[in-house]
Amino acid sequence: MNGWLIATLALMAGGLVPSGWLALRGDPVRRLIGVCLAGPVVTLTLVLLAHAAAQPSYLIVPLALAPLSFAGTLVFTRLLGPRP
């Protein structure tokens, strides 16, 4: 276990637990905030795991996840808006 894996565990504990709590509890706006928070946290977690494993090819997944999580946030925001 090296320092990068410890940093990954700390990021997961400090970022995914609160975002999961927000995504599972409360009104729809708070759930959206939890999902918005989880996207960058998961992306950074995957980048740290790729760096810890010393495999640059593992960076493909977080690089694809970053714009997809933003697009997913836009879709959820559109669904929460008022209906015409």
Secondary structure as UniProt FT lines:
FT   HELIX           3..11
FT   HELIX           12..16
FT   HELIX           17..24
FT   HELIX           28..53
FT   HELIX           56..59
FT   HELIX           60..80
//
